[in-house]
């Protein structure tokens, strides 16, 4: 409630609303993908998955396009990276800006290699009560996020109590980051310092956690979007972004 929802809920509603407002714009090719990416980047995960699922259900994008976009338009909210990670944890937003610039530059390069998109036939007018309907459509995503976070946070608490006397704190750090990313970021801030801390945060923000990937999987399954492409793209990100960050900034 303190670390995630203040940085997610507002943008989850806002991006759904903006998606409706920009629906009449006759965008094609890379510009159409760019609109989707910007809205996804503003909201952070799993907002991107929610947006792509909506577009797939409206037949505005194909299954293949949805699968590719699901992996690329999957990034932490800038408000979360700057507010929680930069300001609350590190007390300095320099890392946040470095990470966001690197991540989005890499994503935009991949975005322009996607298959050409031709704008589908859809309404040319903004729907009535767009803001109200955006709030209603955001509720299921909020429930998915909340339930998965509670589930994995509970699992982490139970496992931590069991293995606390067996493993060292730094070994438990990997357990925290694997199950729920925010817990992993908290633990990294407590146990690590210097460049090791920055690199660990980069890895955790990029690989995310089972909690976040479960959220994406639930949303994608509801829209019949295959997850194999998403998995391979996330592996690419998990290797490329930490390596590039270490080369450029450390």
Protein Blocks (a to p, Z undefined) as FASTA:
>chain_A
ZZmmmmmmmmmmmmmmmmmmmmmpccehjllmmmmmmmmmmnopaklmmmmmmmmmnopa
cfklmmmmmmmmgccdfklmmmmmmmmmnopaklmmmmmmmmmmmmmmmmmmpccddddd
ddfbdcehklmmmmmmmmmmmmmmmmmmmmmmmmmmmmmmmmmmmpcfklmmmmmmmmom
klmmmmmmmmpgcjllmmmmmmmmmnopmklmmmmmmmmmmnopafklmmmmmmmmmmmm
mmmmmmmmZZ
